Amino acid sequence: MDNSIESFREKLDQEYNWPSLYTFKFIVPVDNISALKKIFQNHTVTEKKSRNGNYVSITAEVMAQSSDYIINVYLEANKVEGVISL
């Protein structure tokens, strides 16, 4: 596995006691918002459009069971064209 992913997993496990509430934040082009929101189907998602309306910031709070879950969400989100993880 990629060293950066393993390092991120270690940091998550040091910082959080699972299960734990985790906040995801992304910026995505308006045209691709539905693809990103599918990842968070069963969770509350907050949206805010950019000033020009070309992008949307997405915030989702999730009760995560493990660092593996967090990493899998980021890997899925990175498949969405134009997404920026914050």
N, CA, C and O of each residue as an XYZ file, in Angstrom:
344
protein
N       0.845     -1.185      0.000
C       0.000      0.000      0.000
C       0.885      1.241      0.000
O       2.013      1.213      0.492
N       0.373      2.303     -0.544
C       1.068      3.581     -0.639
C       1.455      4.073      0.759
O       0.649      4.027      1.689
N       2.697      4.542      0.893
C       3.179      5.023      2.198
C       2.376      6.200      2.719
O       2.179      6.323      3.928
N       1.904      7.077      1.824
C       1.130      8.231      2.287
C      -0.212      7.792      2.865
O      -0.697      8.385      3.829
N      -0.809      6.764      2.287
C      -2.073      6.243      2.823
C      -1.835      5.596      4.178
O      -2.614      5.790      5.112
N      -0.765      4.834      4.282
C      -0.452      4.180      5.554
C      -0.146      5.219      6.632
O      -0.546      5.054      7.785
N       0.549      6.270      6.268
C       0.849      7.352      7.210
C      -0.431      8.042      7.664
O      -0.590      8.348      8.845
N      -1.343      8.288      6.726
C      -2.626      8.903      7.059
C      -3.418      8.004      8.002
O      -4.022      8.491      8.958
N      -3.421      6.693      7.743
C      -4.120      5.736      8.610
C      -3.570      5.811     10.032
O      -4.334      5.839     10.996
N      -2.256      5.843     10.158
C      -1.628      5.910     11.480
C      -2.023      7.191     12.215
O      -2.308      7.163     13.412
N      -2.039      8.313     11.492
C      -2.425      9.584     12.113
C      -3.882      9.563     12.559
O      -4.215     10.052     13.638
N      -4.745      8.997     11.725
C      -6.155      8.884     12.108
C      -6.305      8.040     13.367
O      -7.039      8.408     14.285
N      -5.609      6.908     13.408
C      -5.722      6.011     14.561
C      -5.151      6.626     15.833
O      -5.593      6.292     16.932
N      -4.186      7.512     15.698
C      -3.638      8.204     16.865
C      -4.588      9.286     17.368
O      -4.691      9.523     18.572
N      -5.277      9.936     16.440
C      -6.123     11.085     16.770
C      -7.530     10.698     17.231
O      -8.119     11.384     18.067
N      -8.067      9.607     16.691
C      -9.464      9.244     16.933
C      -9.576      7.924     17.677
O      -8.736      7.035     17.539
N     -10.641      7.819     18.473
C     -11.038      6.561     19.101
C     -12.287      6.095     18.371
O     -13.327      6.750     18.436
N     -12.192      4.973     17.680
C     -13.299      4.494     16.832
C     -14.340      3.761     17.646
O     -13.995      3.040     18.582
N     -15.615      3.928     17.308
C     -16.185      4.811     16.287
C     -16.103      6.271     16.722
O     -16.099      6.589     17.912
N     -16.038      7.148     15.721
C     -15.889      8.573     15.991
C     -16.527      9.396     14.878
O     -16.601      8.960     13.729
N     -16.984     10.589     15.237
C     -17.544     11.505     14.255
C     -16.398     12.109     13.447
O     -15.427     12.611     14.012
N     -16.518     12.057     12.127
C     -15.483     12.577     11.237
C     -16.134     13.503     10.221
O     -17.186     13.183      9.668
N     -15.514     14.640      9.977
C     -16.046     15.614      9.025
C     -15.237     15.573      7.737
O     -14.025     15.790      7.739
N     -15.924     15.293      6.645
C     -15.325     15.318      5.309
C     -15.646     16.656      4.671
O     -16.753     17.172      4.819
N     -14.669     17.222      3.955
C     -14.901     18.465      3.214
C     -14.278     18.323      1.832
O     -13.137     17.889      1.678
N     -15.065     18.705      0.835
C     -14.621     18.623     -0.551
C     -15.089     19.852     -1.307
O     -16.051     20.512     -0.914
N     -14.398     20.150     -2.393
C     -14.859     21.116     -3.384
C     -14.974     20.339     -4.683
O     -14.081     19.575     -5.048
N     -16.087     20.544     -5.375
C     -16.345     19.781     -6.599
C     -17.021     20.685     -7.624
O     -17.809     21.554     -7.251
N     -16.723     20.493     -8.918
C     -17.454     21.243     -9.940
C     -18.951     20.923     -9.859
O     -19.335     19.792     -9.562
N     -19.776     21.912    -10.121
C     -21.232     21.750    -10.023
C     -21.716     20.549    -10.833
O     -22.616     19.831    -10.397
N     -21.130     20.327    -11.999
C     -21.565     19.228    -12.866
C     -21.338     17.849    -12.256
O     -21.967     16.882    -12.686
N     -20.461     17.737    -11.273
C     -20.110     16.433    -10.701
C     -20.596     16.250     -9.266
O     -20.194     15.303     -8.590
N     -21.446     17.137     -8.806
C     -21.888     17.084     -7.409
C     -22.659     15.803     -7.093
O     -22.504     15.251     -6.004
N     -23.475     15.327     -8.008
C     -24.280     14.130     -7.723
C     -23.399     12.908     -7.519
O     -23.712     12.058     -6.685
N     -22.305     12.802     -8.263
C     -21.395     11.668     -8.097
C     -20.769     11.674     -6.705
O     -20.606     10.621     -6.089
N     -20.421     12.850     -6.218
C     -19.828     12.940     -4.880
C     -20.875     12.675     -3.800
O     -20.589     11.994     -2.815
N     -22.073     13.202     -3.977
C     -23.123     13.017     -2.969
C     -23.548     11.556     -2.838
O     -24.028     11.154     -1.778
N     -23.382     10.753     -3.891
C     -23.722      9.325     -3.815
C     -22.905      8.614     -2.743
O     -23.371      7.648     -2.138
N     -21.704      9.085     -2.514
C     -20.837      8.480     -1.497
C     -21.436      8.661     -0.105
O     -21.214      7.838      0.783
N     -22.194      9.739      0.079
C     -22.752     10.084      1.392
C     -24.270      9.947      1.417
O     -24.946     10.742      2.071
N     -24.814      8.964      0.725
C     -26.265      8.793      0.593
C     -27.005      8.783      1.922
O     -28.080      9.372      2.033
N     -26.458      8.135      2.909
C     -27.159      7.961      4.186
C     -26.696      8.940      5.262
O     -26.922      8.715      6.451
N     -26.049     10.021      4.844
C     -25.502     10.982      5.796
C     -25.957     12.395      5.450
O     -26.339     12.683      4.316
N     -25.909     13.252      6.432
C     -26.271     14.647      6.220
C     -25.139     15.359      5.489
O     -23.980     15.305      5.899
N     -25.503     16.027      4.398
C     -24.532     16.743      3.578
C     -24.946     18.211      3.512
O     -26.111     18.529      3.274
N     -23.984     19.093      3.726
C     -24.213     20.527      3.596
C     -23.502     21.003      2.336
O     -22.356     20.635      2.077
N     -24.199     21.827      1.556
C     -23.639     22.342      0.308
C     -23.568     23.860      0.352
O     -24.422     24.521      0.944
N     -22.531     24.404     -0.287
C     -22.433     25.851     -0.443
C     -21.809     26.132     -1.806
O     -20.691     25.699     -2.087
N     -22.540     26.861     -2.652
C     -22.038     27.187     -3.986
C     -20.988     28.287     -3.906
O     -21.030     29.153     -3.032
N     -20.046     28.227     -4.841
C     -19.031     29.275     -4.938
C     -19.664     30.565     -5.442
O     -20.792     30.564     -5.935
N     -18.945     31.638     -5.316
C     -19.456     32.944     -5.717
C     -19.898     32.952     -7.182
O     -20.934     33.529     -7.513
N     -19.124     32.320     -8.051
C     -19.455     32.284     -9.476
C     -20.397     31.141     -9.837
O     -20.890     31.073    -10.963
N     -20.648     30.244     -8.886
C     -21.562     29.135     -9.121
C     -20.975     27.974     -9.896
O     -21.707     27.077    -10.314
N     -19.660     27.974    -10.097
C     -19.018     26.891    -10.841
C     -18.670     25.691     -9.966
O     -18.551     24.571    -10.462
N     -18.510     25.923     -8.676
C     -18.094     24.886     -7.733
C     -19.042     24.862     -6.539
O     -19.753     25.826     -6.255
N     -19.022     23.728     -5.856
C     -19.808     23.566     -4.637
C     -18.898     22.969     -3.575
O     -18.163     22.019     -3.843
N     -18.948     23.526     -2.371
C     -18.246     22.895     -1.257
C     -19.235     21.959     -0.578
O     -20.395     22.305     -0.354
N     -18.753     20.783     -0.262
C     -19.564     19.736      0.362
C     -18.953     19.413      1.719
O     -17.751     19.168      1.822
N     -19.771     19.412      2.744
C     -19.351     18.990      4.076
C     -20.279     17.870      4.516
O     -21.501     17.996      4.442
N     -19.690     16.779      4.972
C     -20.481     15.642      5.446
C     -19.908     15.159      6.770
O     -18.707     14.917      6.886
N     -20.775     15.020      7.765
C     -20.356     14.468      9.054
C     -20.819     13.023      9.116
O     -21.990     12.714      8.899
N     -19.876     12.152      9.418
C     -20.127     10.717      9.366
C     -19.633     10.079     10.658
O     -18.563     10.430     11.154
N     -20.405      9.148     11.205
C     -19.933      8.355     12.330
C     -19.130      7.193     11.741
O     -19.689      6.192     11.295
N     -17.817      7.354     11.750
C     -16.923      6.373     11.129
C     -16.554      5.289     12.131
O     -16.329      5.558     13.311
N     -16.496      4.061     11.635
C     -16.171      2.925     12.487
C     -14.671      2.645     12.565
O     -14.201      1.996     13.499
N     -13.913      3.149     11.560
C     -12.475      2.872     11.533
C     -11.767      3.823     10.579
O     -12.398      4.517      9.783
N     -10.451      3.837     10.678
C      -9.653      4.633      9.742
C      -9.774      4.076      8.329
O      -9.698      4.834      7.362
N      -9.959      2.775      8.194
C     -10.130      2.172      6.867
C     -11.348      2.746      6.162
O     -11.314      2.976      4.953
N     -12.413      2.978      6.900
C     -13.613      3.570      6.310
C     -13.301      4.964      5.766
O     -13.692      5.295      4.647
N     -12.604      5.772      6.546
C     -12.246      7.134      6.142
C     -11.420      7.094      4.855
O     -11.694      7.831      3.908
N     -10.430      6.247      4.834
C      -9.557      6.136      3.660
C     -10.344      5.687      2.439
O     -10.137      6.212      1.345
N     -11.239      4.730      2.608
C     -12.052      4.262      1.480
C     -12.940      5.370      0.923
O     -13.133      5.457     -0.289
N     -13.478      6.210      1.790
C     -14.295      7.335      1.319
C     -13.440      8.286      0.484
O     -13.862      8.719     -0.588
N     -12.249      8.610      0.968
C     -11.373      9.496      0.195
C     -10.982      8.871     -1.144
O     -10.924      9.570     -2.156
N     -10.716      7.579     -1.163
C     -10.365      6.914     -2.419
C     -11.529      6.953     -3.402
O     -11.322      7.166     -4.597
N     -12.751      6.747     -2.911
C     -13.932      6.837     -3.776
C     -14.144      8.266     -4.264
O     -14.458      8.486     -5.433
N     -13.974      9.226     -3.377
C     -14.169     10.632     -3.750
C     -13.164     11.062     -4.813
O     -13.494     11.853     -5.696
N     -11.953     10.550     -4.733
C     -10.930     10.925     -5.708
C     -11.230     10.415     -7.109
O     -10.597     10.853     -8.070
N     -12.173      9.506     -7.244
C     -12.594      9.020     -8.559
C     -13.507     10.024     -9.261
O     -13.701      9.949    -10.475
N     -14.062     10.956     -8.501
C     -14.964     11.968     -9.065
C     -14.108     13.036     -9.747
O     -13.207     13.606     -9.133
N     -14.394     13.295    -11.001
C     -13.605     14.246    -11.778
C     -13.670     15.653    -11.179
O     -14.749     16.189    -10.925
N     -12.495     16.233    -10.962
C     -12.404     17.608    -10.495
C     -12.535     17.802     -8.999
O     -12.494     18.940     -8.532
N     -12.691     16.734     -8.228
C     -12.882     16.876     -6.785
C     -11.577     17.300     -6.112
O     -10.491     16.865     -6.495
N     -11.711     18.152     -5.110
C     -10.590     18.576     -4.276
C     -10.944     18.209     -2.843
O     -11.973     18.640     -2.323
N     -10.094     17.414     -2.208
C     -10.304     17.034     -0.808
C      -9.641     18.072      0.079
O      -8.503     18.476     -0.160
N     -10.365     18.499      1.107
C      -9.808     19.487      2.045
C      -9.495     18.840      3.376
O      -9.019     19.511      4.292
